[in-house]
Amino acid sequence: SVTKLFMDLEDDDSEKIIFLDEGTYDIFREYRELGVTTPPDDVESPDYFPYCVFLPANTRLIGLGDVRLEFSPKADEITYGESRTWSPLNIIAPCYIENIEVYCKNGRYCIHDDSHNAANDQGSQHIYKNVRAIYEYSDLDAQGRRLGFNNTIGNGIAQGAKFVFEDCHFEFKGSDSHSAFYTHESGSQPGPQSYLTFINCTFLGGAGNPRTVRLQNL
């Protein structure tokens, strides 16, 4: 269980490498099996910290071969609050991610990387290399509410932090009005400059999509 490993290393902020063997990891199933706390349906979008399992700080996460993190419960398997809070990969600290595919449907994002400008994340580096993220338009629940946040990536960049994406692929499938990549700055008072760098990356959001890439100023 990738999720159990992250939980075991939650308080370990030393530099370390996690190698993931080839295969598909069902993150929603892991959350269920580990009894991760379910958020209420009226959970506010910033209140994800008590309900998510995060990649431990200062971790290099590297896939060996074809590695896929998958989060795709059926509409009747996940609550509205869970779908708007849980992502298959959650990050709030310096990291390095390489050679991993992330697929999500009926979840928040494929990758949610936002520390809310935490002190230990200011001036940090978040490096993504050869990462593929594919989000498929989510279903409606029994009350007719659209599950998930329906953006492929959701990032918040801490002050002075550097986010670098190299040889990455970001795709939103099933609707031409949602983002394949969404990032905002810290929303705090003016401070050290932060950086967002793309090298040889691909963004697919559907023909005519006016917001395939969304860069937001809070």
Residue pairs with C-beta under 8 A, 6 or more apart in sequence:
1 30
1 33
1 34
2 20
2 25
2 27
2 30
2 69
3 27
3 30
3 31
3 34
3 36
3 53
4 30
4 34
5 18
6 53
6 54
6 55
6 56
7 34
7 53
9 16
9 56
9 59
10 54
10 56
12 56
12 57
13 56
13 57
13 58
13 93
13 120
14 58
15 58
15 60
16 56
16 58
16 59
16 60
17 59
17 60
17 62
18 59
18 60
18 61
18 62
19 62
19 63
19 64
20 61
20 62
20 63
20 64
20 67
20 100
21 64
21 65
21 67
22 63
22 64
22 65
22 66
22 67
23 66
23 67
23 68
24 68
24 70
25 67
25 68
25 69
25 70
26 70
26 71
27 69
27 70
27 71
27 88
27 89
28 70
28 71
28 72
28 73
28 77
28 78
28 86
28 88
28 107
31 53
31 86
34 53
36 51
36 52
36 53
36 86
37 50
37 51
38 51
38 79
38 81
38 82
39 47
39 48
39 50
39 51
39 81
39 82
39 84
39 85
40 81
41 79
41 80
41 81
42 81
43 51
43 81
43 84
43 85
45 84
45 149
46 116
47 85
48 85
48 90
48 108
48 112
49 92
51 85
51 86
52 85
52 86
52 87
52 90
52 112
53 90
54 90
54 91
54 92
54 93
55 61
55 89
55 90
55 91
55 93
55 95
56 93
57 92
57 93
57 94
57 95
57 120
58 93
58 94
58 95
59 95
59 96
60 95
60 96
60 97
60 98
61 95
61 96
61 97
61 98
61 100
62 96
62 97
62 98
62 99
62 100
63 98
63 99
63 100
63 101
64 99
66 101
67 99
67 100
67 101
68 100
68 101
68 102
68 103
69 88
69 89
69 100
69 101
69 102
69 103
70 88
70 102
70 103
70 104
71 86
71 87
71 88
71 103
71 104
71 105
71 106
71 107
71 110
72 103
72 104
72 105
72 106
72 107
72 136
73 106
73 107
74 106
74 139
75 106
75 139
75 140
75 141
75 142
75 147
76 141
76 142
78 86
78 106
78 107
78 147
80 141
80 143
80 145
80 147
83 106
83 107
83 108
83 138
83 141
83 147
83 148
84 108
84 147
84 148
84 149
85 108
86 107
86 108
87 104
87 107
87 108
87 109
87 110
87 111
87 112
87 154
88 102
88 103
88 104
88 107
88 110
88 111
89 97
89 100
89 102
89 110
89 111
89 112
90 111
90 112
90 113
91 111
91 112
91 113
91 115
91 126
92 113
92 114
92 115
92 116
92 118
92 121
93 115
93 118
93 120
93 121
93 124
94 121
94 124
94 125
94 126
95 113
95 126
95 127
96 125
96 127
96 129
97 127
97 128
97 129
97 131
98 128
98 129
98 130
98 131
99 129
99 130
99 131
100 131
100 132
101 131
101 132
101 133
101 134
102 110
102 111
102 131
102 132
102 133
102 134
103 110
103 133
103 134
103 135
103 136
104 110
104 133
104 134
104 135
104 136
104 148
104 152
105 135
105 136
105 137
105 138
105 139
105 148
106 138
106 139
106 147
106 148
107 138
107 148
108 148
108 149
108 154
109 135
109 149
109 151
109 152
109 153
109 154
109 182
110 133
110 134
110 135
110 152
110 153
111 131
111 133
111 152
111 153
111 154
111 155
112 154
112 155
113 126
113 153
113 154
113 155
113 156
113 163
114 154
114 155
114 156
115 121
115 156
115 158
116 156
116 186
117 156
117 158
117 159
117 186
117 187
117 188
118 158
121 158
121 161
122 158
122 159
122 160
122 161
122 191
122 192
123 158
123 159
123 160
123 161
123 192
124 158
124 160
124 161
124 162
125 161
125 162
125 164
126 161
126 162
126 163
126 164
127 164
127 166
128 163
128 164
128 165
128 166
128 168
129 165
129 166
129 167
129 168
130 166
130 167
130 168
131 165
131 168
131 169
132 168
132 169
132 171
133 152
133 153
133 168
133 169
133 170
133 171
134 152
134 169
134 171
134 173
135 150
135 151
135 152
135 171
135 172
135 173
135 178
135 180
136 173
136 174
137 150
137 172
137 173
137 174
137 175
137 178
138 146
138 147
138 148
138 150
139 146
139 147
140 146
140 147
141 147
150 172
150 175
150 178
151 172
151 178
151 179
151 180
151 181
151 182
151 214
152 170
152 171
152 172
152 179
152 180
152 181
152 182
153 170
153 179
153 180
153 181
153 182
153 183
154 182
154 183
155 163
155 182
155 183
155 184
156 183
156 184
156 185
156 186
156 187
157 163
157 183
157 184
157 185
157 186
157 194
157 195
157 196
158 186
158 194
159 186
159 188
159 191
159 192
159 194
160 191
160 192
160 193
160 194
161 194
161 195
162 194
162 195
162 197
163 183
163 194
163 195
163 196
163 197
164 195
164 197
164 199
165 197
165 198
165 199
165 201
166 198
166 199
166 200
166 201
167 199
167 200
167 201
168 198
168 201
168 202
169 201
169 202
169 204
170 180
170 181
170 201
170 202
170 203
170 204
171 180
171 202
171 203
171 204
171 205
172 178
172 179
172 180
172 204
172 205
172 206
172 209
172 212
173 206
175 206
176 205
176 206
176 207
176 208
176 209
177 206
177 209
177 210
177 211
178 205
178 209
178 211
179 205
179 211
179 212
179 213
179 214
180 203
180 204
180 205
180 212
180 213
181 203
181 212
181 213
181 214
182 214
182 216
183 196
183 214
183 215
183 216
184 215
184 216
184 217
184 218
185 194
185 216
185 217
185 218
186 194
186 218
187 218
196 215
203 212
203 213
204 212
205 211
205 212
205 213
206 212
